Amino acid sequence: MANCIAAVTLLVRDYDEAIAFFTQALRFEQIEDTPLGAGKRWVVVAPQRSQTRLLLAKASTPEQGRQISNQTGGRVFLFLHTENFWEDYHHLQSHEVHFTEEPRQEAYGLVVVFQDLYGNKWDLVQPQQLPPDTEEPEAKQQRV
């Protein structure tokens, strides 16, 4: 049997606001939204073509509520790979996603840290495959 991580739980304040953020700002697919009774739902979202999914779990205790914005102690929590960094970066900007830094080129690829609607940190990464081209398309056009 092949092993894989099928889902990661992400604590949220509200199911619907979390679904809206992940499907609109991050362009994830909503995989499932099943009522479980007593106000609980099984809500699953994922990037297109991804094997790993996020289970959006509404915090149900005060302790869980305190962890919503700090699920990894201030460290980057999740790493979202992209095939088109600048398109996704500008899409996130258009949805008023907060970036904690400017995009930068690293040995492993082009990267920027952003926060989800609750303040958890994510890396948007275009993995290094070809010689780096860190210039935005608009900047290239202006030079030509």
Z-matrix of the N, CA and C atoms (Angstrom, degrees):
N
C 1 1.449
C 2 1.525 1 109.38
N 3 1.314 2 116.46 1 133.37
C 4 1.462 3 121.12 2 176.15
C 5 1.523 4 108.98 3 -82.08
N 6 1.313 5 116.70 4 134.78
C 7 1.456 6 121.32 5 179.07
C 8 1.518 7 109.74 6 -99.70
N 9 1.328 8 115.38 7 144.04
C 10 1.463 9 120.64 8 174.80
C 11 1.517 10 107.86 9 -156.45
N 12 1.304 11 116.01 10 159.87
C 13 1.458 12 120.58 11 172.21
C 14 1.520 13 106.05 12 -84.93
N 15 1.308 14 116.56 13 115.65
C 16 1.457 15 121.40 14 -175.58
C 17 1.527 16 111.97 15 -84.33
N 18 1.336 17 116.83 16 -35.36
C 19 1.464 18 119.88 17 -177.77
C 20 1.515 19 110.03 18 -153.83
N 21 1.321 20 114.37 19 154.70
C 22 1.461 21 123.20 20 175.05
C 23 1.526 22 106.16 21 -125.44
N 24 1.318 23 117.29 22 132.42
C 25 1.462 24 121.21 23 179.30
C 26 1.521 25 110.00 24 -82.38
N 27 1.325 26 115.65 25 133.66
C 28 1.455 27 122.85 26 175.51
C 29 1.524 28 107.53 27 -123.22
N 30 1.333 29 117.10 28 117.75
C 31 1.456 30 120.61 29 177.97
C 32 1.519 31 109.86 30 -70.25
N 33 1.334 32 116.56 31 136.08
C 34 1.463 33 122.22 32 -179.90
C 35 1.524 34 109.28 33 -132.20
N 36 1.344 35 115.88 34 159.64
C 37 1.467 36 121.24 35 176.24
C 38 1.522 37 111.56 36 -78.55
N 39 1.334 38 114.09 37 -39.14
C 40 1.455 39 119.99 38 -172.36
C 41 1.525 40 108.98 39 -146.71
N 42 1.301 41 117.50 40 131.94
C 43 1.466 42 120.84 41 -178.48
C 44 1.529 43 111.94 42 -59.10
N 45 1.316 44 116.74 43 -50.50
C 46 1.466 45 119.60 44 -172.25
C 47 1.529 46 112.67 45 -67.10
N 48 1.345 47 118.21 46 -39.71
C 49 1.465 48 118.87 47 177.97
C 50 1.528 49 110.52 48 -66.65
N 51 1.323 50 116.78 49 -35.50
C 52 1.469 51 120.26 50 178.55
C 53 1.525 52 110.76 51 -68.77
N 54 1.336 53 117.05 52 -43.43
C 55 1.463 54 120.27 53 176.63
C 56 1.515 55 110.13 54 -58.61
N 57 1.323 56 117.90 55 -45.55
C 58 1.465 57 121.54 56 -179.71
C 59 1.526 58 110.85 57 -59.78
N 60 1.330 59 117.84 58 -45.86
C 61 1.462 60 120.67 59 -179.75
C 62 1.520 61 111.34 60 -61.81
N 63 1.307 62 116.25 61 -50.27
C 64 1.466 63 119.06 62 -174.60
C 65 1.528 64 112.89 63 -70.09
N 66 1.324 65 117.78 64 -34.35
C 67 1.464 66 118.46 65 -179.48
C 68 1.524 67 112.80 66 -84.08
N 69 1.322 68 118.12 67 -27.57
C 70 1.465 69 120.27 68 -178.93
C 71 1.525 70 112.00 69 -95.01
N 72 1.320 71 117.85 70 -59.17
C 73 1.468 72 120.52 71 -176.97
C 74 1.523 73 112.06 72 -68.53
N 75 1.336 74 116.89 73 -44.09
C 76 1.467 75 119.64 74 -177.50
C 77 1.529 76 113.33 75 -96.44
N 78 1.315 77 116.91 76 -6.10
C 79 1.466 78 123.42 77 178.57
C 80 1.536 79 112.63 78 58.90
N 81 1.327 80 116.62 79 33.81
C 82 1.458 81 121.01 80 174.53
C 83 1.528 82 108.85 81 -75.40
N 84 1.313 83 115.55 82 160.38
C 85 1.457 84 121.76 83 173.15
C 86 1.520 85 108.40 84 -92.04
N 87 1.326 86 116.06 85 142.14
C 88 1.455 87 119.69 86 171.75
C 89 1.519 88 106.73 87 -87.13
N 90 1.304 89 116.18 88 116.22
C 91 1.461 90 122.28 89 -175.62
C 92 1.527 91 111.15 90 -87.69
N 93 1.337 92 115.51 91 -40.48
C 94 1.465 93 119.21 92 -175.02
C 95 1.516 94 110.39 93 -154.99
N 96 1.320 95 115.49 94 148.32
C 97 1.465 96 123.03 95 172.62
C 98 1.527 97 106.10 96 -150.79
N 99 1.320 98 115.71 97 90.54
C 100 1.460 99 121.84 98 -174.89
C 101 1.522 100 110.27 99 -113.49
N 102 1.342 101 117.99 100 121.76
C 103 1.472 102 120.18 101 175.36
C 104 1.524 103 110.54 102 -63.48
N 105 1.342 104 115.48 103 137.71
C 106 1.464 105 120.95 104 179.41
C 107 1.520 106 112.15 105 -113.82
N 108 1.331 107 117.28 106 -0.41
C 109 1.461 108 121.48 107 -177.43
C 110 1.513 109 111.32 108 92.17
N 111 1.313 110 115.72 109 158.04
C 112 1.469 111 123.05 110 178.43
C 113 1.533 112 111.85 111 56.36
N 114 1.344 113 116.79 112 31.83
C 115 1.457 114 121.09 113 177.79
C 116 1.518 115 115.15 114 80.99
N 117 1.317 116 117.61 115 -1.83
C 118 1.466 117 120.81 116 179.45
C 119 1.525 118 109.88 117 -89.18
N 120 1.334 119 114.48 118 149.07
C 121 1.465 120 121.21 119 177.80
C 122 1.518 121 109.02 120 -138.09
N 123 1.320 122 116.39 121 152.68
C 124 1.463 123 123.14 122 173.47
C 125 1.522 124 105.06 123 -101.06
N 126 1.357 125 115.66 124 99.32
C 127 1.460 126 121.33 125 -174.81
C 128 1.524 127 108.41 126 -113.97
N 129 1.333 128 115.13 127 121.95
C 130 1.457 129 121.14 128 -177.24
C 131 1.528 130 109.09 129 -126.26
N 132 1.343 131 115.75 130 131.70
C 133 1.463 132 122.84 131 175.54
C 134 1.524 133 107.90 132 -130.15
N 135 1.341 134 115.44 133 160.99
C 136 1.469 135 119.12 134 179.29
C 137 1.525 136 109.57 135 -162.32
N 138 1.328 137 116.35 136 151.13
C 139 1.462 138 118.96 137 170.40
C 140 1.532 139 109.29 138 -62.57
N 141 1.315 140 115.65 139 153.06
C 142 1.466 141 119.03 140 177.32
C 143 1.526 142 109.80 141 -58.18
N 144 1.306 143 116.29 142 139.98
C 145 1.468 144 124.84 143 177.27
C 146 1.530 145 113.76 144 64.46
N 147 1.326 146 117.49 145 16.65
C 148 1.462 147 120.26 146 -178.84
C 149 1.523 148 110.43 147 -94.73
N 150 1.306 149 115.54 148 141.77
C 151 1.462 150 120.84 149 174.52
C 152 1.530 151 111.12 150 -83.41
N 153 1.331 152 117.59 151 -28.41
C 154 1.455 153 122.32 152 -178.63
C 155 1.522 154 109.65 153 -91.44
N 156 1.304 155 115.49 154 136.03
C 157 1.463 156 121.50 155 -176.18
C 158 1.522 157 110.50 156 -121.51
N 159 1.321 158 115.14 157 159.62
C 160 1.463 159 121.46 158 174.34
C 161 1.517 160 109.12 159 -105.74
N 162 1.316 161 116.00 160 127.37
C 163 1.452 162 121.87 161 171.42
C 164 1.525 163 106.52 162 -93.81
N 165 1.324 164 117.08 163 113.68
C 166 1.459 165 121.74 164 179.47
C 167 1.521 166 107.70 165 -85.70
N 168 1.320 167 116.71 166 108.89
C 169 1.463 168 122.39 167 -174.85
C 170 1.522 169 109.64 168 -111.90
N 171 1.311 170 116.05 169 118.91
C 172 1.461 171 120.51 170 179.28
C 173 1.523 172 109.25 171 -69.66
N 174 1.331 173 114.96 172 127.68
C 175 1.465 174 119.74 173 178.37
C 176 1.526 175 109.25 174 -58.13
N 177 1.328 176 116.07 175 133.57
C 178 1.464 177 119.55 176 -176.08
C 179 1.522 178 113.48 177 -118.51
N 180 1.330 179 117.28 178 -1.53
C 181 1.464 180 120.77 179 176.37
C 182 1.525 181 108.23 180 -132.93
N 183 1.324 182 117.63 181 159.58
C 184 1.469 183 119.29 182 176.54
C 185 1.535 184 112.58 183 -57.51
N 186 1.323 185 117.16 184 -38.94
C 187 1.474 186 120.48 185 178.82
C 188 1.522 187 111.00 186 -62.04
N 189 1.323 188 117.60 187 -45.64
C 190 1.464 189 120.43 188 176.68
C 191 1.528 190 110.58 189 -61.49
N 192 1.320 191 116.41 190 -41.10
C 193 1.468 192 120.75 191 178.77
C 194 1.513 193 112.53 192 -58.81
N 195 1.327 194 117.41 193 -36.50
C 196 1.473 195 121.19 194 178.94
C 197 1.527 196 111.95 195 -69.96
N 198 1.310 197 118.35 196 -20.80
C 199 1.470 198 121.74 197 -177.34
C 200 1.530 199 113.51 198 -91.40
N 201 1.314 200 118.24 199 -8.62
C 202 1.466 201 121.14 200 -173.11
C 203 1.525 202 112.61 201 -54.05
N 204 1.321 203 118.29 202 -44.53
C 205 1.465 204 120.12 203 -175.58
C 206 1.525 205 113.86 204 -92.93
N 207 1.304 206 117.36 205 3.10
C 208 1.457 207 119.84 206 -174.86
C 209 1.526 208 110.23 207 -145.92
N 210 1.309 209 116.18 208 54.71
C 211 1.460 210 120.20 209 -171.99
C 212 1.521 211 113.54 210 -73.88
N 213 1.340 212 117.49 211 -12.15
C 214 1.469 213 120.07 212 178.29
C 215 1.529 214 112.15 213 -132.05
N 216 1.314 215 116.51 214 28.16
C 217 1.455 216 119.64 215 175.96
C 218 1.526 217 114.15 216 65.56
N 219 1.326 218 117.24 217 28.84
C 220 1.459 219 120.88 218 177.73
C 221 1.518 220 114.94 219 91.62
N 222 1.311 221 117.80 220 -4.55
C 223 1.473 222 121.82 221 178.17
C 224 1.524 223 109.53 222 -82.89
N 225 1.335 224 115.64 223 163.48
C 226 1.462 225 118.94 224 171.79
C 227 1.520 226 107.50 225 -61.88
N 228 1.331 227 115.37 226 132.26
C 229 1.461 228 121.37 227 -174.28
C 230 1.526 229 112.08 228 -94.01
N 231 1.326 230 116.11 229 -51.45
C 232 1.458 231 119.88 230 -174.98
C 233 1.532 232 110.24 231 -129.59
N 234 1.313 233 115.78 232 154.13
C 235 1.460 234 123.10 233 -176.87
C 236 1.520 235 107.74 234 -119.90
N 237 1.327 236 116.01 235 112.39
C 238 1.454 237 122.11 236 -177.21
C 239 1.519 238 108.86 237 -102.23
N 240 1.332 239 117.04 238 111.27
C 241 1.463 240 121.47 239 179.09
C 242 1.512 241 110.09 240 -83.23
N 243 1.334 242 115.38 241 146.31
C 244 1.450 243 122.40 242 179.96
C 245 1.525 244 109.86 243 -135.84
N 246 1.309 245 115.08 244 154.01
C 247 1.464 246 121.16 245 174.34
C 248 1.526 247 110.99 246 -96.23
N 249 1.340 248 116.84 247 -14.14
C 250 1.464 249 121.41 248 -179.68
C 251 1.523 250 108.64 249 -139.44
N 252 1.314 251 114.93 250 85.38
C 253 1.459 252 121.92 251 -174.34
C 254 1.520 253 112.34 252 -54.50
N 255 1.343 254 116.54 253 -53.54
C 256 1.468 255 119.69 254 -173.10
C 257 1.518 256 112.41 255 -65.24
N 258 1.309 257 118.10 256 -37.70
C 259 1.471 258 120.14 257 177.19
C 260 1.521 259 110.06 258 -62.61
N 261 1.324 260 116.73 259 -47.43
C 262 1.461 261 119.99 260 -179.36
C 263 1.525 262 111.74 261 -68.07
N 264 1.316 263 117.04 262 -38.75
C 265 1.466 264 121.06 263 178.02
C 266 1.533 265 110.29 264 -59.34
N 267 1.325 266 117.03 265 -48.31
C 268 1.465 267 120.53 266 -179.74
C 269 1.527 268 111.73 267 -67.91
N 270 1.319 269 117.54 268 -34.29
C 271 1.465 270 120.54 269 176.14
C 272 1.532 271 110.00 270 -63.10
N 273 1.321 272 116.73 271 -45.06
C 274 1.464 273 120.44 272 177.99
C 275 1.531 274 110.74 273 -62.01
N 276 1.329 275 116.69 274 -42.12
C 277 1.469 276 120.12 275 177.01
C 278 1.525 277 110.80 276 -58.52
N 279 1.333 278 116.67 277 -42.49
C 280 1.466 279 120.57 278 -178.02
C 281 1.525 280 111.90 279 -65.63
N 282 1.331 281 117.40 280 -19.05
C 283 1.460 282 121.94 281 176.51
C 284 1.530 283 111.41 282 -101.17
N 285 1.330 284 115.28 283 16.96
C 286 1.468 285 123.10 284 175.59
C 287 1.521 286 113.90 285 57.76
N 288 1.346 287 115.51 286 33.06
C 289 1.458 288 120.67 287 174.14
C 290 1.522 289 107.77 288 -70.44
N 291 1.319 290 116.82 289 137.49
C 292 1.472 291 121.72 290 -178.30
C 293 1.528 292 110.79 291 -85.44
N 294 1.342 293 115.11 292 126.84
C 295 1.465 294 121.93 293 175.03
C 296 1.519 295 107.93 294 -102.75
N 297 1.316 296 116.42 295 139.85
C 298 1.462 297 120.31 296 -178.87
C 299 1.520 298 112.17 297 -92.81
N 300 1.342 299 116.70 298 -3.63
C 301 1.466 300 121.56 299 -176.51
C 302 1.520 301 108.58 300 -162.33
N 303 1.309 302 115.51 301 175.52
C 304 1.460 303 122.23 302 173.62
C 305 1.533 304 108.89 303 -87.64
N 306 1.332 305 117.97 304 152.52
C 307 1.473 306 119.67 305 175.78
C 308 1.523 307 110.67 306 -56.86
N 309 1.323 308 115.40 307 146.14
C 310 1.459 309 119.73 308 -179.19
C 311 1.530 310 109.61 309 -143.64
N 312 1.322 311 115.02 310 153.12
C 313 1.458 312 121.20 311 176.28
C 314 1.519 313 108.63 312 -94.11
N 315 1.325 314 115.74 313 127.71
C 316 1.453 315 122.36 314 174.62
C 317 1.520 316 108.04 315 -119.43
N 318 1.317 317 117.32 316 170.19
C 319 1.463 318 120.72 317 -179.75
C 320 1.530 319 111.65 318 -59.58
N 321 1.322 320 116.99 319 -30.33
C 322 1.464 321 121.71 320 -177.77
C 323 1.528 322 113.30 321 -89.18
N 324 1.353 323 117.92 322 -11.47
C 325 1.455 324 119.58 323 178.47
C 326 1.511 325 113.10 324 150.73
N 327 1.313 326 115.21 325 -174.50
C 328 1.458 327 123.69 326 177.52
C 329 1.528 328 107.08 327 -86.45
N 330 1.344 329 117.45 328 132.01
C 331 1.462 330 120.81 329 -171.09
C 332 1.520 331 111.70 330 -145.05
N 333 1.330 332 115.32 331 150.15
C 334 1.457 333 122.40 332 170.11
C 335 1.524 334 107.28 333 -149.11
N 336 1.332 335 116.09 334 145.88
C 337 1.465 336 121.36 335 177.72
C 338 1.530 337 108.24 336 -96.80
N 339 1.339 338 114.89 337 131.31
C 340 1.461 339 120.27 338 174.66
C 341 1.523 340 109.22 339 -130.92
N 342 1.327 341 115.06 340 167.21
C 343 1.465 342 120.03 341 178.58
C 344 1.517 343 109.78 342 -113.94
N 345 1.332 344 115.68 343 142.19
C 346 1.457 345 118.96 344 174.00
C 347 1.525 346 108.81 345 -75.92
N 348 1.316 347 117.83 346 -177.60
C 349 1.462 348 120.73 347 -174.75
C 350 1.518 349 113.14 348 -63.51
N 351 1.330 350 118.18 349 -12.77
C 352 1.461 351 121.19 350 179.51
C 353 1.526 352 112.98 351 -104.98
N 354 1.325 353 117.53 352 -6.01
C 355 1.455 354 121.01 353 178.87
C 356 1.514 355 114.68 354 102.03
N 357 1.334 356 118.29 355 -1.35
C 358 1.463 357 120.24 356 175.86
C 359 1.524 358 109.39 357 -68.64
N 360 1.319 359 116.42 358 139.27
C 361 1.463 360 120.89 359 -177.09
C 362 1.528 361 111.79 360 -86.64
N 363 1.321 362 114.30 361 140.04
C 364 1.461 363 123.73 362 177.02
C 365 1.520 364 108.06 363 -130.36
N 366 1.327 365 116.87 364 151.17
C 367 1.468 366 122.18 365 167.00
C 368 1.515 367 108.28 366 -101.69
N 369 1.325 368 116.61 367 129.31
C 370 1.466 369 121.67 368 166.29
C 371 1.518 370 104.64 369 -96.21
N 372 1.337 371 117.23 370 120.66
C 373 1.466 372 121.62 371 -172.48
C 374 1.525 373 110.61 372 -130.75
N 375 1.322 374 114.84 373 129.03
C 376 1.462 375 119.18 374 165.27
C 377 1.521 376 105.57 375 -103.35
N 378 1.335 377 116.81 376 104.97
C 379 1.461 378 119.68 377 -175.74
C 380 1.525 379 112.50 378 -58.06
N 381 1.313 380 114.40 379 146.27
C 382 1.460 381 121.77 380 179.28
C 383 1.519 382 109.72 381 -67.76
N 384 1.327 383 117.27 382 123.02
C 385 1.458 384 121.33 383 176.31
C 386 1.517 385 111.04 384 -130.68
N 387 1.310 386 115.60 385 -40.27
C 388 1.456 387 122.37 386 179.85
C 389 1.515 388 107.75 387 -117.99
N 390 1.332 389 118.87 388 173.56
C 391 1.459 390 118.76 389 174.52
C 392 1.526 391 109.95 390 -52.58
N 393 1.337 392 117.34 391 138.05
C 394 1.459 393 120.18 392 -173.08
C 395 1.519 394 112.65 393 -62.79
N 396 1.322 395 115.43 394 138.55
C 397 1.451 396 123.23 395 172.07
C 398 1.515 397 105.31 396 -130.26
N 399 1.318 398 115.94 397 89.78
C 400 1.450 399 120.97 398 -172.78
C 401 1.520 400 112.64 399 -88.33
N 402 1.305 401 117.35 400 -1.89
C 403 1.446 402 119.77 401 -177.58
C 404 1.520 403 111.11 402 -81.48
N 405 1.319 404 115.62 403 136.76
C 406 1.453 405 119.92 404 176.43
C 407 1.526 406 109.63 405 -64.67
N 408 1.341 407 118.40 406 148.56
C 409 1.459 408 121.39 407 179.25
C 410 1.529 409 113.11 408 -55.01
N 411 1.352 410 117.85 409 -38.20
C 412 1.470 411 120.58 410 -179.51
C 413 1.524 412 110.82 411 -64.33
N 414 1.324 413 116.93 412 -38.30
C 415 1.477 414 120.21 413 179.47
C 416 1.523 415 110.51 414 -66.22
N 417 1.315 416 117.15 415 -38.23
C 418 1.469 417 120.57 416 177.55
C 419 1.516 418 110.66 417 -62.21
N 420 1.315 419 116.92 418 -45.21
C 421 1.459 420 121.70 419 -178.81
C 422 1.532 421 110.55 420 -60.03
N 423 1.310 422 117.24 421 -39.33
C 424 1.458 423 121.45 422 -179.29
C 425 1.525 424 111.39 423 -66.81
N 426 1.339 425 118.58 424 -30.67
C 427 1.457 426 121.63 425 -179.05
C 428 1.519 427 112.01 426 -76.94
N 429 1.339 428 116.97 427 -27.75
C 430 1.466 429 121.24 428 -174.09
C 431 1.493 430 111.57 429 -73.68
